Amino acid sequence: MTATQPRSKKVQQGAARRRHPTARSSPDGRGPRRPVGRRTTVFLALFGATSILTALGAVMVLSASAASSIAETESAWSLFQRQLMWVAIGAIVMFGTMRVDYHRWRILAAPSIIGCGVLLVVVLIPGVGLSANGATRWLGVGPFTMQPSELLKFAIVLFVADLLGRPGRPIVNTKITVRPILFVTAVFAGLLMLQPHLGAVLVIGITVFAMLFLAGAPLGHLVATGAAAGGVAAAMVLVTPWRRDRFLAVLDPWADPAGVSYQPLQSLHAITKGGWSGVGLGASYAKWGFLPFAHTDFIFAIVAEELGMLGAASVIWGFVVIGVAGIMAALRAPDRFGMLLAVGITTWVVGQALLNMGAVMAVLPVMGVTLPFLSLGGSSMVATLGAMGVLMNVARQGH
């Protein structure tokens, strides 16, 4: 081959790989793709905060679930062993999604949203969905249960990011962008309220609103939609006695200390008892039947009781790190789709954490929302860790 002859495509790609060993050729053969293995500071912050919170969560589940485990199986380890299995599965999923180019998830946007819709309908079929504490939210497969609403959170983020991230679809053309998103969100909100699961509706609503706002959706549409959604939510609270009582309990917890306010007051008692340094790991008093759902919705109270305000502040700081790093990943994302994915996942995880901790500290009503990475729960753990892997992949490709 002479110096004037063009090099073959394979030779060009080989030269590109030598120039950047971690670069991979794009599927269309147009040249090297942005490396997906680059460990940026944002990536390390996300990975570190997620790992620490998950590890702390496993330890706290072991402590907080002891009473429930003994009551169910006469072993203090049973629920912890189950949670450890879900943490391992979630970690495998996270390491997998972390290494998959986030653009590849676009082809699953429509199938995932349709699949979640089918699962949510199946949950509502009498005799099929599993019920607990007055709610029907789970599907059972042998000894395992699955909560479709946890999978829906990522499916919604993926759907919105795909629709708003397509080229040639200006956000101001609400007919093909904002309206379809609001319609789909409203349909799923209706299905979730039939379970009922107001907490999941709020998490998804906040996430979609944040994605639309940062995508540049017309403010008038967002204000009108938010007002309408707030009106519907207020009406549902007012016409449902137990929901109304939970909201009123926030204003005056001592009005019914042995009834609807029992959990929030016991939670506050546990937090107060912990003081600055805590009563010691494993020495919680509240978990022995005094605080219901201590290992799920109210695990943050056990953290504060056993590890004190310093331990609780560390958990809060972990979510602050995820929030800041997630925003930075969005700002540095190589394209609009990546930016929206990062915004959606960050809002979902941090928003859910705020709703949970707000309920534990009695400044928000109890809505059955778990604390990401810490609360007992298989579907939540796997879905959240998998989504964090996608967020980390966006961070790895950021500039």
Secondary structure, 3 states (H helix, E strand, C coil): CCCCCCCCHHHHHHHHHHHCCCCEECCCCCCEECCCCCCCHHHHHHHHHHHHHHHHHHHHHHHHCHHHHHHHHCCCCHHHHHHHHHHHHHHHHHHHHHHCCHHHHHHHHHHHHHHHHHHHHHHCCCCCCEEECCEEEEEEECCEEECHHHHHHHHHHHHHHHHHCCCCCCCCCCCCCHHHHHHHHHHHHHHHHCCCCHHHHHHHHHHHHHHHHHHCCCHHHHHHHHHHHHHHHHHHHHHCHHHHHHHHHHHCHHHCCCCCCHHHHHHHHHHHHHCCCCCCCCCCCCCCCCCCCCCCCCHHHHHHHHHHHHHHHHHHHHHHHHHHHHHHHHHCCCCHHHHHHHHHHHHHHHHHHHHHHHHHCCCCCCCCCCCCCCCCCHHHHHHHHHHHHHHHHHHHCCC
